[in-house]
Amino acid sequence: MTAIKESSTLQENKQASFKECPVTYVMNKIGGHWKPIIVFHLLSGSKRYNELKKAIPAITEKMLIQHLKQLENDNLLIREAKPVVPPYVTYTLTESGMGLRGVLYGMAAWAIEERKRNLNPIEKSLDNFPG
């Protein structure tokens, strides 16, 4: 992997944007396709790796592991490994991770309304939104 040139203009612009813009800050933490979906599934409580894999069948093992590590490094979830055989690992949202509930709820509410406007409604409602 190529190292990022710290003095590049693009890198300076990204750092300035990260410091100045709250939306950029959020997107840096949970941007991408899978991270919000992982956080969504953890809103309902702690889950083991296989529970997350079953809840998100389209994600590859590599991507799930990678994103779980990134979310842990960003202090959005806690990985708890119990010293037993076979390994017993659970993932739980931190207080900061639970704080994303409103963001995800807003995204879901927007999607439901947008799909209604486009005459392609979603069958689900927000009544049972986790968290």
PEURNOR-V377480 format. One record per residue. RES is the residue in one small letter. OMEGA is omega in whole degrees, 0 to 359 (* if undefined). Layout:
# PEURNOR-V377480
res:RES omega:OMEGA
res:RES omega:OMEGA
This chain:
# PEURNOR-V377480
res:m omega:181
res:t omega:178
res:a omega:178
res:i omega:178
res:k omega:186
res:e omega:184
res:s omega:182
res:s omega:179
res:t omega:179
res:l omega:180
res:q omega:178
res:e omega:178
res:n omega:178
res:k omega:180
res:q omega:179
res:a omega:179
res:s omega:180
res:f omega:181
res:k omega:189
res:e omega:191
res:c omega:180
res:p omega:179
res:v omega:177
res:t omega:178
res:y omega:180
res:v omega:182
res:m omega:177
res:n omega:181
res:k omega:185
res:i omega:180
res:g omega:180
res:g omega:185
res:h omega:192
res:w omega:185
res:k omega:178
res:p omega:180
res:i omega:177
res:i omega:179
res:v omega:179
res:f omega:182
res:h omega:179
res:l omega:178
res:l omega:182
res:s omega:178
res:g omega:181
res:s omega:179
res:k omega:171
res:r omega:182
res:y omega:183
res:n omega:177
res:e omega:178
res:l omega:180
res:k omega:179
res:k omega:181
res:a omega:181
res:i omega:188
res:p omega:183
res:a omega:182
res:i omega:177
res:t omega:179
res:e omega:180
res:k omega:181
res:m omega:179
res:l omega:179
res:i omega:181
res:q omega:182
res:h omega:175
res:l omega:178
res:k omega:179
res:q omega:178
res:l omega:177
res:e omega:179
res:n omega:178
res:d omega:178
res:n omega:177
res:l omega:175
res:l omega:178
res:i omega:175
res:r omega:180
res:e omega:180
res:a omega:177
res:k omega:184
res:p omega:178
res:v omega:176
res:v omega:355
res:p omega:182
res:p omega:179
res:y omega:184
res:v omega:175
res:t omega:177
res:y omega:182
res:t omega:177
res:l omega:173
res:t omega:176
res:e omega:177
res:s omega:178
res:g omega:177
res:m omega:178
res:g omega:179
res:l omega:180
res:r omega:180
res:g omega:178
res:v omega:181
res:l omega:177
res:y omega:178
res:g omega:178
res:m omega:181
res:a omega:179
res:a omega:178
res:w omega:181
res:a omega:180
res:i omega:180
res:e omega:180
res:e omega:179
res:r omega:176
res:k omega:180
res:r omega:181
res:n omega:177
res:l omega:178
res:n omega:189
res:p omega:175
res:i omega:182
res:e omega:185
res:k omega:174
res:s omega:180
res:l omega:184
res:d omega:183
res:n omega:180
res:f omega:186
res:p omega:176
res:g omega:*
